[in-house]
């Protein structure tokens, strides 16, 4: 099978593709239909890809495009899922889903819940999430590639964030990505408490 891997972390998925006997072309740049057709791509895998996959590509490769996301969808769709899971105190984990026209809204193919201990930083939690989603992909890819992995719709409203949503809070992190997650959790609790107090004052 010819696989287009949209990712800056191509080497981290090499073993899973090699085990399946796939031929892989890695790419970090925007893609179009013409290039995909010319390369006779059978399947698209996205992992940490920084561009939106166009609707024309999604339609043409329906059910043959999946994304690896480091959150427990539907929680924390979009950008900076690791940060938001601690800031908003939402479930943490990793997901593999089919790509549709929405932002991380496609049907789920595989998920793993992750429980973090104390003493983690944003950086160490992010590293664990990456390892977890890569392991989940290696486990699930044989069934996904042959179309045998059951898909289920995401349930619940969850949450979604754009990059700009996190910028004011990321600027306040005392140690950047090495900030302990307990500090991020406290920041989130203070922010929610202020929001609640403002709403009560208005009403």
ZAVO-70835 format. One record per residue: x, z, y of N, C-alpha, C in turn; residue in one letter. Coordinates in pm, whole numbers, padded with zeros to 5 digits, always signed. Atoms other than C-alpha are relative to their C-alpha. Example, Ala and Ser with C-alpha at 12.3 -4.5 7.8 and 13.67 -1.06 7.14 Angstrom:
BEGIN
+00089+00000-00119+01230+00780-00450+00090+00000+00120A-00082-00006-00119+01367+00714-00106-00077+00073+00109S
//
This chain:
BEGIN
+00084+00000-00120+00000+00000+00000+00088+00000+00124X-00072+00003-00127+00121-00083+00351-00067+00101+00096X+00052-00107-00085+00081+00221+00578+00068-00006+00136X-00053-00016-00135+00121+00238+00954-00008+00148+00034X-00006-00142-00034+00234+00589+01046+00023+00014+00150X-00009-00021-00144+00164+00671+01410+00042+00144+00024X-00049-00137-00006+00385+00972+01466+00144+00007+00050X-00141-00025-00033+00702+01111+01624+00069+00082-00110X-00053-00082+00108+00749+01310+01301+00001-00076-00132X+00013+00084+00118+00769+01022+01055+00077+00054-00120X-00083-00046+00112+01049+01174+00848-00062+00116-00076X+00059-00119+00064+00837+01481+00773-00107-00036-00104X+00100+00043+00097+00585+01276+00573+00057-00100-00101X-00062+00101+00085+00832+01048+00397-00021+00026-00149X+00006-00032+00143+00821+01231+00064-00138-00031-00058X+00136+00024+00049+00442+01205+00032-00024-00150-00020X+00017+00145+00013+00448+00830+00093+00087-00057-00112X-00091+00049+00104+00748+00774-00135-00056+00031-00138X+00058-00039+00129+00576+00962-00418-00114-00094-00039X+00113+00090+00026+00273+00732-00384+00043-00145-00011X-00049+00138+00007+00491+00420-00369-00043-00086+00117X+00046+00075-00117+00372+00321-00022+00117-00056+00081X-00094+00056-00097+00557+00097+00222-00049+00041+00139X+00041-00063-00126+00554+00266+00563+00074-00061+00118X-00060+00035-00129+00611+00141+00915-00038+00107+00100X+00025-00106-00097+00647+00420+01169-00002-00056+00141X+00016+00050-00136+00543+00371+01530-00047+00115+00089X+00045-00100-00098+00504+00591+01839-00070-00064+00119X+00054+00072-00116+00383+00322+02081-00146-00039-00022X+00138+00048+00015+00027+00198+02150-00006-00120-00094X+00014+00108+00098-00102-00041+01883-00121-00086+00032X+00112+00091-00019-00334-00341+01883-00035-00070-00129X+00048+00067+00119-00531-00544+01633+00093-00109-00050X-00085+00113+00039-00296-00842+01636+00120+00046-00082X-00117-00051+00071+00006-00639+01530-00037+00054-00138X+00045-00055+00128-00189-00464+01256-00028-00112-00100X+00032+00112+00089-00316-00791+01114+00127-00073-00043X-00123+00070+00033+00028-00951+01131+00081+00073-00104X-00075-00081+00096+00182-00664+00936-00078+00029-00128X+00085-00019+00118-00105-00666+00683-00011+00149-00036X+00011-00144+00020-00160-00292+00728-00127+00033-00078X+00115-00043+00080-00386-00132+00467-00060+00131+00048X+00046-00135-00033-00407+00221+00603+00080+00051+00120X-00064-00058-00118-00330+00409+00926-00004+00152-00011X-00010-00146-00002-00210+00770+00938+00055+00041+00135X-00041-00048-00132-00182+00950+01273+00037+00148-00011X-00046-00140+00002+00016+01272+01318+00082+00028+00125X-00069-00028-00125+00110+01403+01660+00012-00121+00091X-00003+00125-00077+00041+01058+01807-00052+00027+00140X+00031-00034-00139+00028+01070+02186-00086-00104+00072X+00085+00104-00060-00200+00771+02244-00136+00000-00070X+00134+00014+00058-00570+00710+02189-00004-00130-00081X+00016+00120+00082-00638+00470+01902-00125-00074+00050X+00108+00077-00059-00856+00192+02044-00121-00013-00091X+00124+00011+00075-01218+00153+01941+00000-00122-00091X-00004+00120+00084-01148-00198+01809+00079+00025-00128X-00078-00034+00119-00882-00063+01573-00077+00095-00091X+00080-00095+00078-01105+00226+01464-00108-00073-00079X+00107+00074+00068-01387-00017+01381+00056-00087-00112X-00057+00091+00099-01163-00262+01197+00056+00073-00121X-00059-00078+00109-00997+00010+00990-00088+00121-00032X+00093-00109+00032-01307+00226+00938+00026+00052-00140X-00026-00069+00127-01250+00478+00657+00142-00022-00051X-00141+00020+00040-00884+00370+00646+00095+00050+00108X-00082-00062-00104-00757+00572+00942-00025+00151-00003X+00014-00145+00003-00689+00946+00921+00098+00063+00098X-00083-00074-00094-00543+01204+01156+00028+00139-00054X-00040-00136+00035-00352+01525+01087-00005+00082+00128X+00021-00079-00122-00455+01795+01337+00026+00148-00031X-00038-00139+00027-00315+02148+01368-00101+00099+00058X+00102-00100-00028-00644+02328+01420-00103-00003-00111X+00107-00006+00098-00936+02434+01206-00124-00061+00066X+00111+00071-00064-01182+02172+01327-00135+00050-00052X+00007+00061-00133-01426+02169+01497+00063+00081+00112X-00064-00078-00105-01233+02439+01684+00124-00071+00052X-00122+00046-00067-00971+02325+01933+00033-00146-00027X-00027+00143-00002-01010+01951+01927+00087-00031+00122X-00077+00044-00116-00776+01766+02158+00137+00063+00010X-00137-00040-00032-00464+01903+02322+00025+00150-00018X-00049-00139+00007-00266+02225+02265-00087+00092-00087X+00087-00083+00083-00476+02358+01975+00060+00135-00036X-00065-00126+00035-00219+02624+01886-00019+00102+00112X+00017-00090-00115-00230+02777+02236-00144+00049+00009X+00140-00038-00021-00610+02770+02260-00053+00092-00110X+00050-00085+00108-00663+02932+01921+00029+00147+00026X-00033-00138-00035-00488+03245+02048-00065+00041+00131X+00056-00032-00131-00607+03230+02409-00150+00026-00009X+00145-00015+00011-00972+03194+02307-00042+00076-00125X+00027-00078+00121-00945+03394+01983-00097-00074-00093X+00081+00083+00090-01082+03116+01762+00072-00016-00135X-00063+00016+00132-01018+03040+01391+00121-00093+00006X-00126+00075+00000-00674+02902+01312+00020-00068-00134X-00023+00072+00123-00578+02641+01058+00040-00143+00027X-00037+00142-00013-00510+02273+00995-00106-00085-00067X+00104+00090+00049-00729+01972+00923+00053-00142-00014X-00019+00144+00011-00712+01614+00801-00138-00063+00007X+00132+00058-00021-00999+01397+00919+00008-00150+00022X+00010+00141-00034-01110+01038+00945-00010-00015+00151X+00002+00025-00144-01071+00890+01290-00125-00080+00036X+00113+00075-00054-01383+00784+01479+00022-00016+00149X-00017+00027-00143-01448+00706+01846+00015+00126+00083X-00012-00125-00074-01454+01073+01946+00141+00057-00006X-00129-00068-00002-01165+01309+02011+00003+00105-00110X-00010-00091+00116-01089+01472+01673-00137+00041-00053X+00136-00031+00043-01456+01450+01576-00036-00060-00136X+00032+00071+00124-01434+01245+01255-00022+00091-00119X+00028-00079+00121-01545+01362+00909+00127+00061-00059X-00113-00075+00056-01321+01620+00743+00029-00041-00143X-00044+00031+00135-01120+01532+00435+00067+00119-00067X-00068-00118+00056-00918+01853+00390+00028+00099+00113X-00029-00106-00097-00865+02186+00567+00067+00118-00068X-00057-00126+00047-00665+02506+00531-00009+00102+00112X+00003-00111-00094-00728+02837+00706+00138+00066+00001X-00130-00065-00013-00409+03001+00839-00020+00136+00066X+00004-00135-00055-00379+03376+00898+00141+00038+00044X-00131-00035-00054-00093+03482+01123+00018+00151+00006X-00033-00141-00014+00080+03819+01113+00041+00032+00142X-00046-00040-00131+00196+04016+01413+00144-00045+00020X-00138+00037-00028+00519+03927+01584+00025-00148+00013X-00017+00143-00015+00458+03554+01599+00012-00038+00148X-00001+00062-00133+00538+03345+01905-00078-00130-00009X+00067+00130+00004+00363+03026+02007+00085-00102-00075X-00089+00094+00068+00668+02837+01882+00000+00021-00151X-00003-00023+00145+00679+03005+01540-00134-00031-00064X+00132+00033+00053+00303+02969+01495-00016-00151-00011X+00007+00146+00002+00329+02600+01582+00078-00057-00118X-00081+00047+00113+00605+02552+01325-00072+00023-00132X+00075-00028+00123+00392+02718+01056-00118-00096-00017X+00113+00092+00007+00094+02498+01142+00046-00140-00041X-00053+00131+00039+00306+02184+01116+00034-00002-00149X-00034-00005+00142+00440+02291+00778-00125-00001-00086X+00124-00008+00078+00088+02370+00660-00072-00134-00006X+00072+00127+00001-00065+02037+00764+00079-00105-00079X-00082+00094+00078+00227+01846+00611-00016+00026-00149X+00021-00034+00141+00184+02033+00282-00139-00043-00045X+00137+00041+00033-00192+01968+00292-00007-00151-00016X+00000+00145+00011-00127+01599+00348+00064-00045-00131X-00067+00036+00125+00118+01577+00057-00091+00024-00119X+00093-00033+00108-00145+01740-00164-00119-00096-00004X+00125+00076-00010-00437+01528-00042+00019-00151+00002X-00019+00143-00022-00282+01186+00019-00032-00087-00121X+00034+00088+00112-00311+01049-00337-00149-00031-00010X+00144+00022+00005-00689+01095-00329-00051-00072+00125X+00043+00066-00124-00727+00991+00035+00029-00150-00007X-00041+00141-00002-00539+00663-00014-00083-00085-00096X+00082+00078+00094-00756+00560-00310-00149+00015+00029X+00140-00014-00040-01079+00664-00135-00078+00100-00080X+00070-00095+00084-01156+00947-00372-00018+00138+00059X+00011-00132-00063-01136+01238-00127-00134+00011+00071X+00130-00014-00067-01487+01357-00030+00016+00034+00148X+00000-00028-00143-01558+01364+00344-00128+00074+00037X+00118-00072-00046-01793+01601+00522+00001+00007+00152X+00011-00003-00146-01920+01607+00877+00044+00136+00052X-00034-00126-00065-01783+01869+01112-00128+00072+00040X+00120-00078-00031-02031+02150+01166+00028+00096+00114X-00014-00091-00113-02088+02352+01478+00058-00070+00122X-00044+00059-00126-02002+02289+01838+00152+00005+00013X-00144-00012-00011-01643+02415+01817+00045+00002+00145X-00054+00004-00136-01428+02354+02125+00091-00121+00014X-00083+00117-00027-01230+02076+02290+00072+00021+00132X-00080-00018-00120-00951+02074+02549+00085-00123+00029X-00093+00103-00047-00758+01819+02752+00130+00068+00041X-00129-00055-00038-00395+01862+02844-00007+00076+00131X+00006-00063-00132-00481+01947+03204-00068+00137-00005X+00069-00128+00009-00702+02237+03090+00098+00115-00020X-00094-00108+00033-00403+02435+02965+00107+00020+00105X-00115-00005-00091-00158+02362+03246+00006+00126+00086X-00010-00122-00082-00253+02658+03474+00042+00122-00082X-00033-00115+00084-00219+02900+03183+00140-00011-00058X-00135+00019+00054+00096+02751+03033+00104+00035+00105X-00095-00033-00107+00265+02794+03371+00019+00151+00014X-00009-00145-00010+00200+03169+03342+00068+00066-00119X-00062-00059+00119+00363+03215+03001+00138+00054+00037X-00127-00058-00046+00653+03456+03063+00123-00056-00071X-00113+00053+00076+00875+03307+02791-00027-00141-00051X+00032+00135+00046+00730+02960+02760-00056+00004-00141X+00051+00007+00136+00668+02864+02398+00051+00113-00087X-00047-00117+00075+00863+03171+02285-00080+00125+00035X+00086-00113-00035+00592+03393+02434-00072+00051-00125X+00073-00055+00115+00450+03630+02168-00149-00031+00010X+00142+00036-00002+00097+03539+02065-00086+00116+00049X+00076-00114-00050-00017+03893+02148-00015-00007+00152X+00008+00016-00146+00062+03818+02514-00104-00105+00035X+00098+00106-00024-00143+03498+02498-00141+00052-00024X+00131-00059+00028-00433+03688+02341-00045+00090+00113X+00036-00087-00113-00423+03945+02622-00036-00081+00123X+00034+00088-00112-00419+03669+02881-00141-00053-00014X+00133+00053+00024-00729+03521+02722-00109+00103+00020X+00100-00105-00017-00913+03851+02711-00021+00033+00148X+00014-00028-00144-00839+03918+03080-00077-00112+00071X+00067+00114-00062-00954+03568+03174-00150+00003-00030X+00142-00005+00036-01282+03604+02982-00070+00117+00068X+00059-00116-00065-01341+03950+03130-00028-00030+00148X+00023+00036-00141-01300+03815+03485-00117-00095+00013X+00112+00095-00003-01537+03530+03408-00133+00070-00020X+00124-00075+00026-01798+03771+03272-00039+00082+00122X+00029-00082-00118-01766+03999+03577-00054-00087+00114X+00048+00090-00106-01813+03702+03812-00144-00042-00026X+00137+00039+00034-02126+03590+03626-00096+00114+00025X+00088-00116-00023-02271+03942+03640-00022+00023+00148X+00014-00019-00144-02201+03960+04013-00097-00103+00059X+00087+00106-00050-02381+03629+04068-00146+00028-00033X+00137-00024+00044-02688+03731+03868-00049+00136+00045X
//
